[in-house]
Amino acid sequence: MSTVFASIGTSLDGFLAGPNARPGNPLGDGGARIHRWVYEVEAWRERQNLLPGGGVVATVAHPSAEIVEENFARAGAYVMGHRMFAEGELAWPDPPPFRAPVFVLTHTPREPWVREGGTTFHFVTDGPEAALDAARKAAGDKDVQISGGAETVRTYLNAGLVDELEIHLAPILLGSGTRLLDGVDPELRLAPDRTVATPEVTHIRYRVG
Ligand SMILES: NC(=O)c1ccc[n+]([C@@H]2O[C@H](COP(=O)([O-])OP(=O)(O)OC[C@H]3O[C@@H](n4cnc5c(N)ncnc54)[C@H](OP(=O)(O)O)[C@@H]3O)[C@@H](O)[C@H]2O)c1
């Protein structure tokens, strides 16, 4: 059975997005600083259509490169909330970075949206378990990534459906915005099983449950 994992960047004070996040202002005011560490990782730049050219590419092995590559390699399907999708729809490059089926939790039915490069967005209106079942089927032998945002990660954590949670903790403060873990059951058991510390970010992976 696929592992279900979430892999989310946060500020040191626990926000996954700054204030005023909306389509046209993805990640909210100041929120892009959460991901500053990833912008020079080659595997990420490739998925954003930023290679070749388009800015600096790390010439030495980036300390976070393996983590980003591993994430892309293992994800056979994605589940995300509609607010994350609505921001990304305007911001992701064409083709989008997923290259796999993406199941969007929403209350608004919409026909599947097929994009170049293997990404198809499916809009799921019959709840989180149905979305995860569809993602598991689509992923085959690969894993399912719960992409975000906060409400969606919280829903799956509280339902006991996440096996692994990785936080990419940026050494910045946002002060306000959307917190990742507000409303998550405080009884949730988290066992750290990998920590990779770099000057720009600390990656902490937990087994859940
Ligand atoms: N830092 C990171 O790594 C990271 C990663 C991902 C996202 N983000 C950020 O996270 C923010 C979005 O997070 P969020 O917590 O506001 O929202 P979200 O989880 O992305 O989406 C919530 C929306 O999903 C739909 N939804 C959720 N549960 C549902 C259910 N059971 N049935 C049907 N629809 C359901 C609803 O949309 P409708 O009712 O509108 O259909 C709901 O408003 C964005 O700012 C994004 O940039 C950050």
The ligand as an ORCA input file, in Angstrom:
! r2SCAN-3c Opt
* xyz 0 1
  N       4.171     26.285      2.730
  C       3.792     25.223      2.013
  O       4.563     24.237      1.850
  C       2.423     25.208      1.421
  C       1.975     24.043      0.768
  C       0.690     24.050      0.246
  C      -0.125     25.153      0.373
  N       0.333     26.254      1.009
  C      -0.527     27.430      1.201
  O      -1.673     27.018      1.952
  C      -2.716     27.952      1.724
  C      -4.030     27.225      1.507
  O      -4.345     26.489      2.678
  P      -5.801     26.559      3.323
  O      -5.751     25.854      4.624
  O      -6.260     27.976      3.305
  O      -6.732     25.823      2.253
  P      -6.632     24.414      1.466
  O      -6.476     23.295      2.422
  O      -5.667     24.540      0.347
  O      -8.076     24.383      0.779
  C      -9.239     24.430      1.568
  C     -10.419     24.294      0.615
  O     -10.460     22.965      0.079
  C     -11.814     22.555     -0.065
  N     -12.073     21.483      0.907
  C     -11.390     21.188      2.049
  N     -11.945     20.145      2.689
  C     -13.010     19.762      1.915
  C     -13.988     18.740      2.022
  N     -14.001     17.881      3.065
  N     -14.925     18.633      1.066
  C     -14.923     19.483      0.007
  N     -14.010     20.490     -0.152
  C     -13.085     20.614      0.794
  C     -12.663     23.772      0.246
  O     -12.747     24.504     -0.973
  P     -14.105     25.029     -1.683
  O     -15.206     24.972     -0.672
  O     -13.735     26.403     -2.109
  O     -14.331     24.163     -2.856
  C     -11.781     24.523      1.242
  O     -12.062     25.899      1.292
  C      -2.333     28.726      0.468
  O      -1.990     30.050      0.848
  C      -1.100     27.989     -0.059
  O      -0.190     28.853     -0.705
  C       1.597     26.310      1.533
*
